[in-house]
Amino acid sequence: MNLSDIKPPAGQVKKKQRVGQGMGTGRGKFSGRGAKGAKSISGYSRMRGFEGGQMPLHRRLPKRGFTNIFRKEYAIVNLSTLDKLAGDTFDAAKVVELGVIKKMLDGLKILANGEITRPIHVTANIFSKAAEEKIKAAGGTVTLIEKKKQ
């Protein structure tokens, strides 16, 4: 058997309809596009969101607010959570390892929600004033991670 001898079954291969080849073909003059309108011309492409001349949805809806692209998103941990955890030294890596937070994001932030009953040593990017005071009052220490210069 030779690959060049293989032929498709009869009736499977059909000639492509050529449009715009004269009136006798059945697809002459307007080539099946109709007489006038945007879709009848070559190079037509409808813009995204086009609604047939109606004011598009993205222009009808009010636009408000502002998104700060430089916003920092911190992983937040409360003092009550740290009080329940075993150990007395906590930093970003340890908090992730213990499963308190899933992702570090842009850094670690300690908030003063809850009470602390033992001295702990915490290293984080940001502390709320109340959290810092509560940790120091319990006999613990607070270490700030230096911000990177851009």
Backbone bond lengths (Angstrom), bond angles and torsions (degrees), N, CA, C in turn:
res aa  C-N    CA-C-N  psi(-1)  N-CA   C-N-CA  omega(-1)  CA-C   N-CA-C  phi
1 M - - - 1.450 - - 1.529 109.05 -
2 N 1.309 115.87 143.95 1.454 122.34 -178.25 1.534 108.20 -123.91
3 L 1.314 117.16 135.54 1.473 120.34 -178.88 1.522 112.49 -60.54
4 S 1.335 116.77 -28.61 1.470 119.30 -179.05 1.527 111.51 -74.11
5 D 1.331 117.83 -12.74 1.469 121.01 178.91 1.531 112.75 -86.22
6 I 1.335 116.77 -14.51 1.460 119.81 -175.58 1.520 110.03 -73.84
7 K 1.318 116.60 130.20 1.463 121.93 179.43 1.526 108.46 -129.75
8 P 1.357 118.12 147.16 1.461 120.07 177.72 1.522 110.81 -68.36
9 P 1.342 118.48 158.58 1.470 120.69 178.55 1.527 111.36 -61.89
10 A 1.282 115.51 155.77 1.469 120.62 -178.98 1.519 109.87 -62.52
11 G 1.325 117.36 132.14 1.456 122.28 178.09 1.520 114.26 91.39
12 Q 1.338 117.00 -6.46 1.465 118.20 -178.83 1.522 111.46 -78.91
13 V 1.321 117.70 -43.89 1.455 121.88 -177.98 1.517 109.21 -88.68
14 K 1.340 115.19 123.92 1.455 120.67 -177.80 1.527 108.16 -121.59
15 K 1.320 117.47 143.36 1.457 120.33 179.33 1.516 109.97 -70.82
16 K 1.347 116.27 140.77 1.458 121.94 178.99 1.524 109.08 -70.52
17 Q 1.326 115.79 139.73 1.474 120.78 178.09 1.522 108.90 -71.98
18 R 1.333 116.92 121.46 1.462 121.10 178.52 1.519 107.99 -95.18
19 V 1.334 116.55 119.33 1.460 120.11 -177.14 1.522 110.71 -93.02
20 G 1.321 115.70 154.43 1.464 120.62 177.06 1.512 113.35 74.54
21 Q 1.328 117.12 27.54 1.468 120.20 -177.30 1.529 111.93 -109.09
22 G 1.316 117.34 30.98 1.465 120.20 175.75 1.514 112.31 109.44
23 M 1.323 115.17 162.01 1.454 121.23 -173.65 1.530 112.43 -69.31
24 G 1.301 117.68 -26.91 1.463 120.08 -177.03 1.521 113.97 -72.63
25 T 1.311 117.71 -15.55 1.466 120.20 -175.11 1.528 113.08 -81.01
26 G 1.314 116.67 -17.96 1.464 120.07 -176.16 1.515 112.31 89.41
27 R 1.317 116.61 -7.04 1.467 121.36 176.70 1.523 109.79 -132.18
28 G 1.324 116.24 41.08 1.458 120.92 179.83 1.510 110.88 -93.38
29 K 1.303 117.30 -170.44 1.457 126.69 177.82 1.533 113.18 51.86
30 F 1.335 119.65 -83.87 1.473 120.97 -176.21 1.532 112.76 -96.32
31 S 1.294 118.00 -1.66 1.474 123.22 175.89 1.512 113.53 56.26
32 G 1.309 118.37 34.66 1.449 122.85 176.25 1.517 114.26 76.70
33 R 1.341 117.86 11.09 1.470 120.85 -178.29 1.531 112.87 -99.28
34 G 1.296 118.45 -5.93 1.461 120.30 -174.89 1.516 109.98 87.28
35 A 1.326 116.10 173.68 1.460 120.23 -171.54 1.523 113.95 -80.33
36 K 1.322 117.74 -52.90 1.464 119.60 -175.12 1.530 110.53 -131.45
37 G 1.313 115.16 175.96 1.454 120.56 176.80 1.514 111.99 110.55
38 A 1.332 114.92 167.10 1.456 120.56 -174.53 1.523 112.15 -61.22
39 K 1.344 116.60 -37.93 1.468 119.25 -175.42 1.521 113.60 -75.38
40 S 1.348 117.86 -9.33 1.468 119.50 -176.61 1.521 112.55 -82.83
41 I 1.348 117.58 -17.87 1.462 119.07 -175.24 1.522 111.38 -91.08
42 S 1.325 115.75 158.30 1.459 118.82 177.34 1.524 108.70 -76.48
43 G 1.306 116.71 151.74 1.452 120.63 179.53 1.512 113.13 81.02
44 Y 1.343 117.81 11.66 1.451 120.64 -178.79 1.520 110.02 -72.34
45 S 1.321 116.62 132.36 1.460 120.05 169.59 1.521 107.10 -145.83
46 R 1.313 116.32 128.64 1.465 121.41 -177.46 1.518 108.60 -79.80
47 M 1.330 116.04 135.39 1.464 118.42 179.80 1.522 110.49 -70.92
48 R 1.320 115.56 151.14 1.445 121.69 -179.30 1.521 109.86 -61.14
49 G 1.310 117.78 132.39 1.458 121.64 178.77 1.510 113.66 84.59
50 F 1.336 118.78 7.05 1.467 121.04 -179.15 1.515 109.82 -69.06
51 E 1.340 116.43 133.23 1.454 121.74 -176.82 1.520 111.61 -122.70
52 G 1.315 117.00 38.47 1.455 120.30 175.81 1.510 113.59 70.56
53 G 1.301 118.76 29.92 1.460 121.83 178.87 1.519 112.60 97.56
54 Q 1.332 117.30 -19.65 1.473 119.95 174.40 1.525 108.08 -67.60
55 M 1.324 116.37 148.73 1.468 120.58 179.31 1.539 108.70 -59.92
56 P 1.320 117.93 120.26 1.468 120.99 -175.16 1.535 112.05 -62.49
57 L 1.313 114.79 153.94 1.458 121.75 -176.24 1.525 111.91 -56.93
58 H 1.312 117.83 -41.16 1.464 120.45 -177.26 1.524 111.91 -68.47
59 R 1.326 117.34 -16.35 1.471 119.66 174.87 1.520 111.94 -98.33
60 R 1.344 117.49 -21.13 1.473 120.74 179.52 1.519 111.72 -77.41
61 L 1.331 117.47 -32.90 1.456 120.84 -175.52 1.524 111.25 -76.79
62 P 1.337 117.39 144.47 1.459 119.53 179.41 1.522 111.12 -70.77
63 K 1.300 114.82 144.54 1.461 120.26 178.02 1.513 108.31 -110.23
64 R 1.326 116.24 119.85 1.453 120.24 -178.04 1.514 109.60 -138.12
65 G 1.310 114.26 159.09 1.449 119.04 172.06 1.509 114.23 87.05
66 F 1.305 113.70 -171.05 1.455 121.75 -172.56 1.521 107.97 -157.72
67 T 1.304 118.04 139.41 1.458 122.13 177.01 1.518 108.47 -113.60
68 N 1.306 115.82 115.58 1.454 120.64 179.98 1.525 108.98 -80.41
69 I 1.336 116.63 114.54 1.466 120.26 -177.47 1.530 112.09 -75.52
70 F 1.337 116.96 -12.43 1.462 120.65 -179.59 1.526 111.86 -99.04
71 R 1.332 117.70 9.34 1.460 122.21 -176.99 1.530 110.62 -62.98
72 K 1.320 115.41 138.67 1.466 120.77 177.28 1.524 108.49 -101.01
73 E 1.300 116.97 132.03 1.469 122.91 179.49 1.529 107.51 -111.23
74 Y 1.318 115.94 116.06 1.461 120.49 -176.62 1.527 111.31 -102.19
75 A 1.318 115.67 147.70 1.464 121.43 172.24 1.520 106.64 -79.63
76 I 1.335 116.75 125.03 1.462 121.17 -172.64 1.525 111.33 -102.52
77 V 1.341 115.64 134.22 1.459 121.94 176.16 1.529 107.84 -132.05
78 N 1.321 117.02 133.84 1.461 122.29 179.12 1.528 110.94 -91.86
79 L 1.330 115.53 157.40 1.470 120.63 179.25 1.529 111.88 -62.91
80 S 1.344 117.13 -36.02 1.464 120.25 179.44 1.530 110.75 -60.65
81 T 1.325 116.54 -35.15 1.468 120.95 178.28 1.523 110.20 -68.51
82 L 1.332 116.96 -43.93 1.469 120.86 -179.85 1.529 110.92 -64.70
83 D 1.337 116.69 -33.43 1.461 121.14 -179.24 1.530 111.44 -65.78
84 K 1.336 116.86 -32.70 1.469 121.57 -178.60 1.523 112.64 -77.71
85 L 1.352 117.06 -22.94 1.467 120.96 -175.50 1.523 111.79 -77.44
86 A 1.328 115.10 151.32 1.462 120.84 177.54 1.523 109.23 -78.31
87 G 1.300 117.31 149.16 1.460 122.21 179.29 1.511 110.72 100.92
88 D 1.357 114.78 167.46 1.461 118.39 -179.18 1.520 112.91 -124.07
89 T 1.337 118.20 -3.01 1.459 121.98 178.45 1.533 108.62 -120.46
90 F 1.320 115.04 125.45 1.466 119.71 -178.12 1.526 110.39 -129.47
91 D 1.340 115.46 132.99 1.468 121.75 170.60 1.521 107.52 -138.13
92 A 1.318 116.87 -178.09 1.466 121.26 -174.70 1.526 112.06 -57.61
93 A 1.323 117.21 -45.83 1.463 121.11 -177.44 1.529 111.41 -64.29
94 K 1.335 116.46 -40.75 1.466 120.58 -178.52 1.527 111.31 -67.28
95 V 1.340 116.62 -39.27 1.471 121.01 -179.16 1.526 110.46 -65.99
96 V 1.335 116.73 -38.35 1.473 120.66 176.79 1.526 109.70 -68.29
97 E 1.319 116.48 -42.68 1.465 121.98 -179.77 1.533 111.55 -60.79
98 L 1.332 116.64 -39.16 1.462 121.20 179.24 1.533 112.68 -75.13
99 G 1.330 116.75 -9.33 1.464 120.97 176.00 1.514 114.61 83.26
100 V 1.333 117.52 16.57 1.468 120.73 178.36 1.526 110.10 -70.22
101 I 1.332 116.38 -41.17 1.467 121.21 176.36 1.522 108.41 -125.94
102 K 1.332 115.09 152.38 1.465 119.40 -178.21 1.518 111.65 -87.12
103 K 1.357 116.61 -45.34 1.458 121.16 -177.25 1.513 110.11 -124.93
104 M 1.322 116.93 149.44 1.463 120.45 -178.83 1.524 111.70 -81.39
105 L 1.333 119.47 -24.77 1.472 123.95 -177.39 1.531 109.54 56.78
106 D 1.372 118.22 -127.45 1.470 120.60 -177.76 1.523 113.39 -95.61
107 G 1.311 117.40 0.52 1.456 120.12 179.87 1.516 110.91 152.29
108 L 1.331 115.41 -175.45 1.457 122.07 -176.97 1.523 109.46 -112.95
109 K 1.333 116.36 133.85 1.465 122.03 178.60 1.521 108.48 -123.61
110 I 1.322 116.59 130.53 1.463 122.30 -179.44 1.530 108.70 -105.06
111 L 1.340 115.93 125.48 1.464 121.78 178.72 1.528 109.91 -111.18
112 A 1.348 115.79 160.07 1.466 121.35 -170.78 1.516 114.28 -91.90
113 N 1.313 119.10 19.47 1.462 121.36 -178.96 1.532 109.51 -69.83
114 G 1.320 117.62 121.51 1.464 121.65 -178.78 1.517 111.41 96.17
115 E 1.319 115.33 178.96 1.469 121.43 -178.65 1.518 109.93 -113.72
116 I 1.339 115.18 155.02 1.462 121.41 176.57 1.535 106.87 -116.46
117 T 1.333 116.77 129.26 1.465 120.24 -173.20 1.518 113.81 -108.08
118 R 1.324 118.14 -3.39 1.464 121.21 -177.05 1.519 109.33 -141.29
119 P 1.317 118.14 159.09 1.472 119.17 178.64 1.533 110.98 -73.46
120 I 1.324 116.05 127.42 1.471 120.80 176.56 1.522 108.76 -129.07
121 H 1.332 115.62 158.41 1.468 122.65 179.57 1.524 107.04 -117.13
122 V 1.340 115.81 116.46 1.465 120.95 -173.00 1.524 110.15 -119.92
123 T 1.345 115.63 134.25 1.460 122.83 174.16 1.524 107.38 -117.37
124 A 1.342 117.06 120.74 1.470 120.86 -177.80 1.522 110.01 -151.81
125 N 1.330 115.78 171.21 1.465 121.40 179.64 1.532 111.74 -78.48
126 I 1.339 116.52 -39.21 1.466 121.14 -177.62 1.524 109.36 -140.98
127 F 1.331 115.55 141.96 1.463 122.58 172.55 1.520 107.55 -124.99
128 S 1.321 117.22 141.70 1.463 118.17 170.32 1.527 105.76 -75.40
129 K 1.355 116.83 154.87 1.467 120.36 -177.51 1.524 110.95 -58.57
130 A 1.332 115.71 -43.37 1.469 120.22 -178.71 1.524 110.80 -64.21
131 A 1.336 117.97 -38.49 1.469 121.30 179.74 1.520 110.12 -65.42
132 E 1.321 115.67 -42.76 1.466 120.71 179.60 1.538 110.14 -61.46
133 E 1.335 115.94 -43.94 1.469 120.44 -179.68 1.530 111.48 -65.03
134 K 1.341 117.41 -41.99 1.467 121.28 -179.34 1.533 111.47 -64.68
135 I 1.339 116.57 -41.21 1.472 120.37 -179.80 1.527 109.93 -64.67
136 K 1.344 116.20 -44.57 1.466 120.40 -179.19 1.530 111.06 -67.94
137 A 1.339 117.06 -35.59 1.469 121.13 179.15 1.526 111.40 -66.19
138 A 1.346 116.13 -30.66 1.466 120.70 179.13 1.521 111.81 -82.11
139 G 1.358 116.73 -3.51 1.470 120.51 177.85 1.519 113.19 95.91
140 G 1.342 117.75 11.15 1.460 121.74 -179.91 1.518 112.11 -92.83
141 T 1.343 115.83 -179.45 1.464 120.83 178.33 1.526 109.98 -124.07
142 V 1.333 113.64 154.09 1.460 121.80 -179.01 1.521 108.18 -122.52
143 T 1.354 117.31 128.08 1.461 121.72 177.76 1.524 109.02 -123.83
144 L 1.340 115.26 123.33 1.464 120.45 178.77 1.521 110.13 -89.69
145 I 1.337 116.76 137.13 1.459 121.14 174.32 1.526 106.54 -84.00
146 E 1.325 116.32 131.80 1.464 121.23 -177.54 1.537 109.74 -67.18
147 K 1.348 115.37 140.32 1.465 120.82 177.16 1.509 108.71 -77.99
148 K 1.354 116.58 144.00 1.454 121.01 178.86 1.521 109.72 -77.65
149 K 1.329 116.45 139.20 1.472 120.90 175.16 1.511 108.22 -79.77
150 Q 1.338 115.90 136.82 1.470 118.86 -178.15 1.497 110.73 -102.57
